[in-house]
Amino acid sequence: MTTTPTVEQQATIYVYDLNNCANEFGFKSDEGWEIGLASDAEKTAIEKKYFPTISARALPEILAELLHLVRKRLSGLNSGNSPHSVNTADGNFQYLVAYSPKRLRS
């Protein structure tokens, strides 16, 4: 029997992944993550434009809460990983996506 992770657990894992990725790619203190909700097509477009990106697929009914928890947890960490505002207007969202706007894919 498998158990589904809670939204809090998913947020914790996602923030952990963001921090590991920032450390691995040597983010500077003025670099941070843009975090928002995206459809499948939007996620693909972001991945083609920016590197690295971190995405997580979640049920539409929990995405807003997951986004809120991730932003809340990142705001308590060092400024290099603090999230920026991203438009979360209504849409057909399936993913939580994070990218650094200063790191364009070459």
N, CA, C and O atoms as a MOPAC input file, in Angstrom:
PM7 MOZYME 1SCF
protein

 N      0.83300 1    -1.17000 1     0.00000 1
 C      0.00000 1     0.00000 1     0.00000 1
 C      0.88600 1     1.24400 1     0.00000 1
 O      1.78800 1     1.37900 1     0.82600 1
 N      0.61400 1     2.14500 1    -0.93400 1
 C      1.38400 1     3.38000 1    -0.99900 1
 C      0.53700 1     4.52600 1    -0.47500 1
 O     -0.68600 1     4.53100 1    -0.61400 1
 N      1.20100 1     5.48700 1     0.12300 1
 C      0.49500 1     6.65600 1     0.61900 1
 C      0.88000 1     7.85400 1    -0.22100 1
 O      2.02300 1     7.97100 1    -0.66500 1
 N     -0.06400 1     8.73500 1    -0.43600 1
 C      0.18400 1     9.95900 1    -1.18100 1
 C      0.77500 1    10.99100 1    -0.23800 1
 O      0.25700 1    11.20200 1     0.85800 1
 N      1.86400 1    11.63800 1    -0.66100 1
 C      2.44300 1    12.66000 1     0.22400 1
 C      1.47700 1    13.83500 1     0.40200 1
 O      0.71700 1    14.17600 1    -0.50500 1
 N      1.52400 1    14.43300 1     1.56800 1
 C      0.68100 1    15.58800 1     1.84200 1
 C      1.21400 1    16.79800 1     1.07900 1
 O      2.33600 1    16.77500 1     0.57300 1
 N      0.41600 1    17.84100 1     1.00000 1
 C      0.84900 1    19.07600 1     0.34100 1
 C      2.06500 1    19.63800 1     1.06100 1
 O      2.98500 1    20.14100 1     0.41700 1
 N      2.08200 1    19.55900 1     2.39300 1
 C      3.21800 1    20.06200 1     3.15600 1
 C      4.49200 1    19.28700 1     2.81700 1
 O      5.56300 1    19.87700 1     2.67900 1
 N      4.37100 1    17.97800 1     2.68600 1
 C      5.52800 1    17.16400 1     2.33100 1
 C      6.01600 1    17.49500 1     0.92200 1
 O      7.21900 1    17.59200 1     0.68200 1
 N      5.07900 1    17.66600 1    -0.00300 1
 C      5.45100 1    18.02300 1    -1.36900 1
 C      6.17100 1    19.37000 1    -1.39600 1
 O      7.16300 1    19.52800 1    -2.10800 1
 N      5.68000 1    20.34000 1    -0.62600 1
 C      6.31900 1    21.65900 1    -0.57100 1
 C      7.73000 1    21.55300 1     0.00300 1
 O      8.65500 1    22.18600 1    -0.50600 1
 N      7.89700 1    20.76600 1     1.04700 1
 C      9.21200 1    20.58200 1     1.66600 1
 C     10.19500 1    19.97300 1     0.67100 1
 O     11.33400 1    20.42700 1     0.56500 1
 N      9.76400 1    18.96300 1    -0.04700 1
 C     10.62500 1    18.30900 1    -1.04000 1
 C     10.97400 1    19.27600 1    -2.16400 1
 O     12.11700 1    19.30800 1    -2.62000 1
 N     10.00500 1    20.05900 1    -2.61100 1
 C     10.23000 1    21.00700 1    -3.70300 1
 C     11.24000 1    22.08100 1    -3.29000 1
 O     12.14600 1    22.40400 1    -4.05800 1
 N     11.09100 1    22.63000 1    -2.09200 1
 C     12.03200 1    23.64400 1    -1.59100 1
 C     13.42400 1    23.03100 1    -1.44500 1
 O     14.42000 1    23.67900 1    -1.76700 1
 N     13.50100 1    21.80900 1    -0.97000 1
 C     14.78000 1    21.10700 1    -0.85700 1
 C     15.43800 1    20.99500 1    -2.23400 1
 O     16.63500 1    21.24500 1    -2.37400 1
 N     14.65100 1    20.61900 1    -3.25300 1
 C     15.17200 1    20.51300 1    -4.61500 1
 C     15.64700 1    21.86800 1    -5.13900 1
 O     16.68300 1    21.95100 1    -5.79900 1
 N     14.89300 1    22.93000 1    -4.84900 1
 C     15.28900 1    24.27500 1    -5.27900 1
 C     16.62500 1    24.67800 1    -4.65800 1
 O     17.50200 1    25.20600 1    -5.34100 1
 N     16.77000 1    24.42500 1    -3.36600 1
 C     18.01300 1    24.78000 1    -2.67600 1
 C     19.19500 1    23.97100 1    -3.20000 1
 O     20.28300 1    24.51400 1    -3.39200 1
 N     18.98700 1    22.68100 1    -3.43200 1
 C     20.06100 1    21.85400 1    -3.97900 1
 C     20.47600 1    22.33700 1    -5.36700 1
 O     21.66500 1    22.42000 1    -5.67500 1
 N     19.49600 1    22.65100 1    -6.19100 1
 C     19.77600 1    23.11400 1    -7.54200 1
 C     20.52500 1    24.45000 1    -7.50700 1
 O     21.48700 1    24.64000 1    -8.25200 1
 N     20.09300 1    25.36600 1    -6.65400 1
 C     20.76800 1    26.66700 1    -6.53400 1
 C     22.21600 1    26.47700 1    -6.10200 1
 O     23.10800 1    27.14500 1    -6.62600 1
 N     22.46200 1    25.57800 1    -5.15700 1
 C     23.83000 1    25.29200 1    -4.71400 1
 C     24.64300 1    24.64100 1    -5.82500 1
 O     25.79400 1    25.01100 1    -6.05400 1
 N     24.04800 1    23.67300 1    -6.51300 1
 C     24.74800 1    22.95100 1    -7.57200 1
 C     25.16100 1    23.88100 1    -8.71100 1
 O     26.24400 1    23.72200 1    -9.27400 1
 N     24.30700 1    24.85100 1    -9.05600 1
 C     24.59300 1    25.74500 1   -10.16300 1
 C     25.21800 1    27.06100 1    -9.72800 1
 O     25.37200 1    27.97200 1   -10.54200 1
 N     25.57900 1    27.17200 1    -8.45700 1
 C     26.31300 1    28.32900 1    -7.96100 1
 C     25.55800 1    29.64300 1    -8.07500 1
 O     26.11300 1    30.64600 1    -8.52300 1
 N     24.29200 1    29.64200 1    -7.67000 1
 C     23.51600 1    30.87700 1    -7.70800 1
 C     24.20200 1    31.93200 1    -6.85600 1
 O     24.67200 1    31.64600 1    -5.75500 1
 N     24.25600 1    33.15300 1    -7.37400 1
 C     24.81900 1    34.27600 1    -6.63400 1
 C     23.73800 1    34.86500 1    -5.73600 1
 O     22.56400 1    34.51700 1    -5.86300 1
 N     24.12800 1    35.74800 1    -4.83600 1
 C     23.17300 1    36.29900 1    -3.86700 1
 C     22.05300 1    37.09800 1    -4.51900 1
 O     20.97900 1    37.24000 1    -3.93500 1
 N     22.28700 1    37.62500 1    -5.72800 1
 C     21.23000 1    38.39200 1    -6.38700 1
 C     20.35900 1    37.54700 1    -7.31700 1
 O     19.48000 1    38.07600 1    -7.99700 1
 N     20.59900 1    36.25500 1    -7.34700 1
 C     19.79000 1    35.35800 1    -8.17100 1
 C     18.75400 1    34.66900 1    -7.29800 1
 O     19.04100 1    34.27600 1    -6.16700 1
 N     17.58700 1    34.53300 1    -7.81600 1
 C     16.51900 1    33.84600 1    -7.10000 1
 C     15.65000 1    33.10200 1    -8.07900 1
 O     15.94200 1    33.04200 1    -9.27400 1
 N     14.59600 1    32.54400 1    -7.57100 1
 C     13.67600 1    31.75000 1    -8.37100 1
 C     12.40900 1    32.53200 1    -8.68100 1
 O     11.85900 1    33.21000 1    -7.81200 1
 N     11.95300 1    32.43600 1    -9.91200 1
 C     10.60600 1    32.84200 1   -10.29900 1
 C      9.78200 1    31.56900 1   -10.16200 1
 O     10.13500 1    30.53400 1   -10.72700 1
 N      8.69400 1    31.64200 1    -9.41900 1
 C      7.89000 1    30.45100 1    -9.16700 1
 C      6.45000 1    30.74600 1    -9.53100 1
 O      5.89800 1    31.77600 1    -9.14600 1
 N      5.85400 1    29.84700 1   -10.26600 1
 C      4.45400 1    30.03900 1   -10.64200 1
 C      3.82900 1    28.75400 1   -11.13100 1
 O      4.46600 1    27.70100 1   -11.18000 1
 N      2.58100 1    28.86700 1   -11.48700 1
 C      1.82300 1    27.73800 1   -12.00000 1
 C      1.86500 1    27.77300 1   -13.51300 1
 O      1.90000 1    28.84900 1   -14.10900 1
 N      1.86200 1    26.60500 1   -14.14300 1
 C      1.97200 1    26.55000 1   -15.59500 1
 C      1.19900 1    25.36200 1   -16.15300 1
 O      1.03700 1    24.32700 1   -15.50600 1
 N      0.73000 1    25.55900 1   -17.37800 1
 C      0.15000 1    24.44900 1   -18.12700 1
 C      1.29600 1    23.63700 1   -18.72100 1
 O      2.46200 1    23.99900 1   -18.56900 1
 N      0.97100 1    22.56200 1   -19.38300 1
 C      1.99400 1    21.73000 1   -20.00600 1
 C      2.76200 1    22.52400 1   -21.06100 1
 O      3.98800 1    22.43800 1   -21.12600 1
 N      2.06000 1    23.29200 1   -21.88200 1
 C      2.71200 1    24.08500 1   -22.92900 1
 C      3.57800 1    25.19100 1   -22.32600 1
 O      4.67800 1    25.44900 1   -22.81700 1
 N      3.10000 1    25.84400 1   -21.27500 1
 C      3.87800 1    26.90100 1   -20.62200 1
 C      5.13300 1    26.33800 1   -19.97900 1
 O      6.19600 1    26.95500 1   -20.05100 1
 N      5.02300 1    25.18000 1   -19.35400 1
 C      6.17600 1    24.52100 1   -18.73800 1
 C      7.24000 1    24.22900 1   -19.79500 1
 O      8.42500 1    24.47700 1   -19.57200 1
 N      6.82000 1    23.70700 1   -20.93100 1
 C      7.74900 1    23.39500 1   -22.01600 1
 C      8.43700 1    24.65600 1   -22.52200 1
 O      9.64300 1    24.64800 1   -22.77300 1
 N      7.68000 1    25.73600 1   -22.67500 1
 C      8.25500 1    27.00200 1   -23.14600 1
 C      9.28200 1    27.53900 1   -22.15500 1
 O     10.33300 1    28.03200 1   -22.56200 1
 N      8.99000 1    27.45100 1   -20.86000 1
 C      9.92400 1    27.91100 1   -19.83200 1
 C     11.20100 1    27.06800 1   -19.86900 1
 O     12.30400 1    27.60600 1   -19.77900 1
 N     11.05000 1    25.75300 1   -20.00100 1
 C     12.21800 1    24.87000 1   -20.03400 1
 C     13.09500 1    25.12200 1   -21.25300 1
 O     14.30700 1    24.91800 1   -21.19400 1
 N     12.50100 1    25.55900 1   -22.35200 1
 C     13.28000 1    25.86400 1   -23.55000 1
 C     14.02700 1    27.18300 1   -23.41900 1
 O     15.05500 1    27.38000 1   -24.06700 1
 N     13.52000 1    28.08600 1   -22.58900 1
 C     14.11300 1    29.41300 1   -22.46300 1
 C     15.11200 1    29.51800 1   -21.31900 1
 O     16.09500 1    30.25100 1   -21.43100 1
 N     14.88100 1    28.79400 1   -20.20800 1
 C     15.70200 1    28.93800 1   -19.00000 1
 C     16.32000 1    27.60500 1   -18.58500 1
 O     15.76000 1    26.53500 1   -18.82600 1
 N     17.49300 1    27.69900 1   -17.95200 1
 C     18.13700 1    26.51900 1   -17.36700 1
 C     18.90300 1    26.97400 1   -16.13800 1
 O     19.67200 1    27.93200 1   -16.22600 1
 N     18.72700 1    26.33900 1   -15.02300 1
 C     17.89500 1    25.17400 1   -14.75900 1
 C     16.44100 1    25.55900 1   -14.45900 1
 O     16.13500 1    26.70300 1   -14.12300 1
 N     15.58400 1    24.59100 1   -14.59000 1
 C     14.20200 1    24.73500 1   -14.16000 1
 C     13.86800 1    23.54800 1   -13.26700 1
 O     14.41500 1    22.45600 1   -13.42500 1
 N     12.96100 1    23.78300 1   -12.32900 1
 C     12.49000 1    22.71700 1   -11.45000 1
 C     10.96700 1    22.72700 1   -11.55200 1
 O     10.33300 1    23.75300 1   -11.30300 1
 N     10.39000 1    21.60800 1   -11.91100 1
 C      8.93200 1    21.54800 1   -12.01400 1
 C      8.40300 1    20.35600 1   -11.24400 1
 O      9.08500 1    19.34900 1   -11.05300 1
 N      7.16600 1    20.50600 1   -10.81100 1
 C      6.48500 1    19.42400 1   -10.09900 1
 C      5.04200 1    19.38500 1   -10.58400 1
 O      4.35700 1    20.40700 1   -10.62300 1
 N      4.60100 1    18.21000 1   -10.94600 1
 C      3.21100 1    18.03900 1   -11.37000 1
 C      2.38400 1    17.72100 1   -10.13100 1
 O      2.78600 1    16.92600 1    -9.28200 1
 N      1.22500 1    18.35800 1   -10.04700 1
 C      0.34200 1    18.12600 1    -8.90800 1
 C     -1.10000 1    18.24800 1    -9.36900 1
 O     -1.38700 1    18.80100 1   -10.43100 1
 N     -1.98400 1    17.73000 1    -8.56600 1
 C     -3.41200 1    17.83400 1    -8.87300 1
 C     -3.82500 1    19.30100 1    -8.88800 1
 O     -3.39800 1    20.06800 1    -8.02400 1
 N     -4.63600 1    19.70000 1    -9.84300 1
 C     -5.04400 1    21.10800 1    -9.93900 1
 C     -5.63600 1    21.66900 1    -8.64800 1
 O     -5.44700 1    22.84700 1    -8.34400 1
 N     -6.33700 1    20.85300 1    -7.90000 1
 C     -6.98400 1    21.34600 1    -6.67900 1
 C     -6.01300 1    21.64900 1    -5.54400 1
 O     -6.39100 1    22.30400 1    -4.57300 1
 N     -4.75800 1    21.17900 1    -5.64800 1
 C     -3.78600 1    21.48700 1    -4.58700 1
 C     -2.67600 1    22.42100 1    -5.05000 1
 O     -1.84700 1    22.83000 1    -4.23700 1
 N     -2.63700 1    22.76900 1    -6.33800 1
 C     -1.54000 1    23.59000 1    -6.85700 1
 C     -1.43400 1    24.94700 1    -6.17500 1
 O     -0.33300 1    25.38000 1    -5.83700 1
 N     -2.54800 1    25.61700 1    -5.96900 1
 C     -2.49300 1    26.95300 1    -5.34600 1
 C     -1.93100 1    26.86600 1    -3.93100 1
 O     -1.11300 1    27.69400 1    -3.53100 1
 N     -2.37300 1    25.86300 1    -3.17700 1
 C     -1.86100 1    25.69000 1    -1.81500 1
 C     -0.37800 1    25.33100 1    -1.84200 1
 O      0.39200 1    25.82800 1    -1.01900 1
 N      0.02600 1    24.48600 1    -2.76600 1
 C      1.43100 1    24.10500 1    -2.89400 1
 C      2.28500 1    25.32900 1    -3.21600 1
 O      3.34600 1    25.51500 1    -2.62000 1
 N      1.83900 1    26.15500 1    -4.14300 1
 C      2.55300 1    27.38000 1    -4.48000 1
 C      2.69300 1    28.28200 1    -3.26400 1
 O      3.77100 1    28.81800 1    -3.00600 1
 N      1.61800 1    28.45000 1    -2.52400 1
 C      1.64700 1    29.29200 1    -1.32200 1
 C      2.65500 1    28.76700 1    -0.29800 1
 O      3.43800 1    29.53900 1     0.25500 1
 N      2.63700 1    27.46300 1    -0.04700 1
 C      3.55200 1    26.87200 1     0.93500 1
 C      5.01200 1    26.99700 1     0.49400 1
 O      5.88500 1    27.28300 1     1.31400 1
 N      5.27700 1    26.78500 1    -0.78600 1
 C      6.65400 1    26.89400 1    -1.28600 1
 C      7.14200 1    28.32900 1    -1.13500 1
 O      8.25200 1    28.55800 1    -0.65500 1
 N      6.32400 1    29.29700 1    -1.53800 1
 C      6.71700 1    30.70300 1    -1.40400 1
 C      6.94800 1    31.07200 1     0.05200 1
 O      7.89300 1    31.79500 1     0.36800 1
 N      6.09600 1    30.58100 1     0.93800 1
 C      6.23400 1    30.86700 1     2.37100 1
 C      7.54600 1    30.29400 1     2.90900 1
 O      8.25100 1    30.96000 1     3.66700 1
 N      7.86900 1    29.07700 1     2.52200 1
 C      9.09600 1    28.44800 1     3.01000 1
 C     10.33600 1    29.11300 1     2.43100 1
 O     11.34400 1    29.25200 1     3.12400 1
 N     10.27400 1    29.52200 1     1.17500 1
 C     11.42800 1    30.18800 1     0.56800 1
 C     11.64000 1    31.57400 1     1.14300 1
 O     12.77900 1    32.03300 1     1.22600 1
 N     10.58600 1    32.24700 1     1.53900 1
 C     10.73900 1    33.59800 1     2.07700 1
 C     11.49700 1    33.58100 1     3.39700 1
 O     12.06500 1    34.60000 1     3.79200 1
 N     11.51700 1    32.45000 1     4.08200 1
 C     12.24400 1    32.34000 1     5.33900 1
 C     13.70100 1    31.97100 1     5.16100 1
 O     14.46000 1    31.94300 1     6.12900 1
 N     14.10400 1    31.68300 1     3.91000 1
 C     15.49100 1    31.28900 1     3.64600 1
 C     16.29100 1    32.48700 1     3.18600 1
 O     15.78300 1    33.60800 1     3.14900 1
 N     17.53600 1    32.25200 1     2.83700 1
 C     18.39800 1    33.35900 1     2.42000 1
 C     17.85400 1    34.05200 1     1.17800 1
 O     17.10400 1    33.46200 1     0.40100 1
 N     18.24000 1    35.30400 1     1.00200 1
 C     17.67500 1    36.13000 1    -0.06300 1
 C     17.98600 1    35.60300 1    -1.46000 1
 O     17.26500 1    35.92700 1    -2.40400 1
 N     19.01300 1    34.82100 1    -1.61700 1
 C     19.34200 1    34.28500 1    -2.92900 1
 C     18.30400 1    33.33400 1    -3.46500 1
 O     18.26600 1    33.08000 1    -4.66800 1
 N     17.46800 1    32.80600 1    -2.61200 1
 C     16.44200 1    31.88000 1    -3.05700 1
 C     15.03500 1    32.41600 1    -2.84100 1
 O     14.07000 1    31.65600 1    -2.92100 1
 N     14.90100 1    33.70600 1    -2.57000 1
 C     13.56000 1    34.23200 1    -2.33400 1
 C     12.80900 1    34.33800 1    -3.64300 1
 O     13.37400 1    34.76700 1    -4.65000 1
 N     11.54600 1    33.95500 1    -3.64500 1
 C     10.77600 1    33.94700 1    -4.88500 1
 C     10.34800 1    35.34300 1    -5.29600 1
 O     10.19700 1    36.22900 1    -4.45400 1
 N     10.15700 1    35.53200 1    -6.57000 1
 C      9.59500 1    36.74800 1    -7.12100 1
 C      8.12500 1    36.47600 1    -7.43200 1
 O      7.69400 1    35.32400 1    -7.47300 1
 N      7.37000 1    37.53300 1    -7.64800 1
 C      5.96800 1    37.36800 1    -7.98900 1
 C      5.83900 1    36.85400 1    -9.41300 1
 O      6.57100 1    37.27800 1   -10.30800 1
 N      4.91400 1    35.94900 1    -9.61100 1
 C      4.61500 1    35.41100 1   -10.92200 1
 C      3.10700 1    35.43700 1   -11.07800 1
 O      2.37000 1    35.14100 1   -10.13800 1
 N      2.65400 1    35.79300 1   -12.26800 1
 C      1.22700 1    35.83800 1   -12.53100 1
 C      0.63500 1    34.43600 1   -12.38600 1
 O      1.11700 1    33.48400 1   -12.99900 1
 N     -0.39100 1    34.32100 1   -11.58700 1
 C     -1.06200 1    33.04000 1   -11.40300 1
 C     -2.53300 1    33.17500 1   -11.77000 1
 O     -3.40500 1    32.60300 1   -11.11600 1
 N     -2.79500 1    33.93600 1   -12.81700 1
 C     -4.17000 1    34.10800 1   -13.27800 1
 C     -4.76200 1    32.75000 1   -13.63600 1
 O     -4.04300 1    31.78300 1   -13.88600 1
 N     -6.06500 1    32.70400 1   -13.65300 1
 C     -6.75000 1    31.43700 1   -13.92400 1
 C     -6.26300 1    30.81600 1   -15.22700 1
 O     -6.03500 1    31.51300 1   -16.21600 1
 N     -6.11100 1    29.52300 1   -15.21100 1
 C     -5.67000 1    28.80500 1   -16.39600 1
 C     -5.77200 1    27.31600 1   -16.15700 1
 O     -6.26100 1    26.87100 1   -15.11800 1
 N     -5.31400 1    26.56300 1   -17.11300 1
 C     -5.34700 1    25.11100 1   -17.03800 1
 C     -4.00900 1    24.62300 1   -16.48500 1
 O     -3.21700 1    24.01300 1   -17.20300 1
 N     -3.76500 1    24.89700 1   -15.21100 1
 C     -2.47100 1    24.61700 1   -14.61200 1
 C     -2.34600 1    23.15300 1   -14.19300 1
 O     -3.28800 1    22.54400 1   -13.68700 1
 N     -1.15200 1    22.61400 1   -14.42300 1
 C     -0.83300 1    21.24900 1   -14.02900 1
 C      0.48600 1    21.17300 1   -13.27200 1
 O      0.76700 1    20.16800 1   -12.61800 1
 N      1.30400 1    22.23000 1   -13.35200 1
 C      2.66100 1    22.19800 1   -12.81500 1
 C      2.96100 1    23.41600 1   -11.95300 1
 O      2.41800 1    24.50300 1   -12.15200 1
 N      3.83500 1    23.19500 1   -11.00100 1
 C      4.51100 1    24.26500 1   -10.27800 1
 C      5.89800 1    24.32800 1   -10.91100 1
 O      6.61300 1    23.32600 1   -10.93300 1
 N      6.28600 1    25.49600 1   -11.42400 1
 C      7.54200 1    25.62700 1   -12.16100 1
 C      8.37200 1    26.75300 1   -11.56300 1
 O      7.85800 1    27.83100 1   -11.26800 1
 N      9.66100 1    26.48700 1   -11.38900 1
 C     10.60100 1    27.50100 1   -10.90000 1
 C     11.76200 1    27.60700 1   -11.87700 1
 O     12.24400 1    26.61100 1   -12.41600 1
 N     12.19500 1    28.84800 1   -12.08800 1
 C     13.35300 1    29.11900 1   -12.94000 1
 C     13.99800 1    30.41000 1   -12.48100 1
 O     13.37300 1    31.21500 1   -11.79000 1
 N     15.24500 1    30.60600 1   -12.86400 1
 C     15.94600 1    31.84500 1   -12.55400 1
 C     15.93500 1    32.71700 1   -13.80100 1
 O     16.46500 1    32.30800 1   -14.83400 1
 N     15.34100 1    33.91300 1   -13.73300 1
 C     15.26100 1    34.76700 1   -14.91500 1
 C     16.61700 1    35.24100 1   -15.41600 1
 O     16.71700 1    35.71500 1   -16.54800 1
 N     17.65800 1    35.12400 1   -14.60700 1
 C     18.99400 1    35.54500 1   -15.01100 1
 C     19.76200 1    34.42000 1   -15.71300 1
 O     20.88600 1    34.62200 1   -16.17100 1
 N     19.15200 1    33.24400 1   -15.79300 1
 C     19.84900 1    32.10400 1   -16.37400 1
 C     19.12600 1    31.61000 1   -17.62300 1
 O     18.38100 1    30.63000 1   -17.58800 1
 N     19.36700 1    32.31300 1   -18.71900 1
 C     18.79300 1    31.92500 1   -19.99300 1
 C     19.54800 1    30.73200 1   -20.54500 1
 O     20.75700 1    30.60200 1   -20.35500 1
 N     18.82500 1    29.87100 1   -21.22700 1
 C     19.44500 1    28.71600 1   -21.87800 1
 C     20.22400 1    29.22500 1   -23.07200 1
 O     19.72700 1    30.04600 1   -23.84200 1
 N     21.43900 1    28.74100 1   -23.22700 1
 C     22.25200 1    29.22600 1   -24.35500 1
 C     22.07300 1    28.37500 1   -25.58400 1
 O     22.68400 1    28.64700 1   -26.61800 1

